[in-house]
Amino acid sequence: MTGGELLIASTLDAICGDPRWLPHPVRVMGWCIAWLDHRVRAICLNSTSLRFAGICLAGGLPIMTYWIGALVIEEAERLAGWLGSILSIGLAATTLAARDLWDHVRAVNGPLNVGDLPAARRAVSMIVGRDTAQLSESEVARATVETVAESAADGVIAPLFYLAVGGAPLALAYKAINTLDSMIGHHDKRYADFGWASARLDDLTNWIPARMAAVLLIAGAGLTTGQLEQVRNGWRVFRRDRSKHPSPNSGRPEAAMAGILGVKLGGTNFYDGIAQARPILGQEGRDAEPNDILSAVKVMAAASGLGVAIAVGFRCLA
């Protein structure tokens, strides 16, 4: 993938996002995972066999996705160079989620701005896994800001990283890993064994991008606000609180965002009615407010732009 192709793919994502009427690789991955989840449980009747099946799935799906993507692009290039380039750009665009994230966040922010808390709760339920029916206005804002920070890493910076390193096939393989984690990489009774390998592999593949995302968010804050104090506070809270989150990766961009906005992230969330307490990131900050959502999106957009510039520059020099 050339730097120009990567730039076009990023622009295409920013303009078009993820049209629901177009077939999307991630949805195909999701169908495959759901089908295999059902079939495997009919065969694997103990934890050992489930874990082995989960290891095979965690390794097999990304490898198969990579080779299918590479083969399709290669065959298209055999027919015509321009066709291979168009296909590579199109597939690369599907791995990026900047516009899709913005659309979801806008669906939360709009109702909050007019005081329609029930509609905001419904909208935020589309982007978080926690219970949302009883969330306060501040909790809706916090959930949205946390999602913006985390998605900046795994929805934008990570795909850009893998596009720069290995083009559309490698980015598609990353999306397969990310989709596996979101669907079966849970620490509950059902997926503790079957999803174990997917969760560990997702941690590994996001290790570098999550840290890059945190740094880019802090740099993006400097570009969007021009306030050195926000940059310093983002770096301070990132350095201090980055390891408090139970995830080895999610806490990095979330801690940076907490410091940038001067808000508290983390705390108690409910999942299926069960409370889960997480450490507070940015303890000295205030409670999140609706206005923080737009500020977080602006910082994310600036960080994404920096990420695109770095990735394009890397491909041009490669």
C-alpha positions, 0 to 999 in steps of 0.5 A: 500500500502506497502513502497516497492510497493510505491517504485516500482510504483515510479520507474516504472513511472520514467522508463516508464512514460505514454505509450500512447498505454496503457489505462490510468485512467486520460484519462477515467476521462477526457472522463467522464468529457467531456461527463457530461459537454455536457449533463449537459448543456442541462439540467441546464439552469441557474447559480444556477442549473449549480453550483449545478451540478458542486458541485455534479460532484466535489464530485461524481467523486472523490468518485466514482473513489476512490471506484472503485479503492479500489474495483478492488484492493480488488477483485484482492487480493481475487484472489491472493495476488500478483495480488492485489499487482501488480494492486496496483503498476500499478494504483499507477504508473499512478498517478505519472507524473515525467517521463511524465513531463520530456519528455514534457520538453525535447521536449521544451528544444531540439529545443531551444538548436538548435535555433528552436524557432517555434518548441519550441513554439509548444512543450511548447503549449502542457504543458501550457494554454497560447498563445504560437505563439508569445513567445520569447525564454526567454518567452518559457523558463519562461513558461517551468520553471513555469510548472516544478515548478507547476507540481512538486507539482501537478504531483509528490509530491501531488500524493506521498502524497496521495499514502502515506496516502491512497494508490492507491485509494486515489491518483486516487481520487486526480487525478480525482479532479486535472483533473476536475480542469484542464478541468472545473475549469476555471474562465471564463464565461463558467465554472464560475458556473459549475467549481466553486466547482472543482476549490475550491476542487483542491485548498483544496487538493493541499494546503499541497502538494504545500507547501511540494513541495516548501520545497522539491524543496529548499532542492533538490537545495541543493542536486543538486548544493551544493550551500548554496546561492541558498538554501537561496535565494530559501527560501527567495523568497519563504517566500516573494513572495509565496502569490503573485500568484493568486492561493493559491498553485501554487505560493509556488513552483514557488516562490521557483524555482524563488529564486533557479534559480535567475530568474523572473517568472510570468508577462504578459501572453496571453490567447485567445489574452487577456492579463493577468498580474500576479505579478512577483516572484523573482523581482530582478532576471534575465529573464529566459534562455534556460539553466534554463530549465535543471536546473529546471528539475534537481531540480525537480528530486531531490525534487521528489526523496526526496518525494519518500523517505519520502513517502516510509518511512512513509508507512514503519512506518505506 
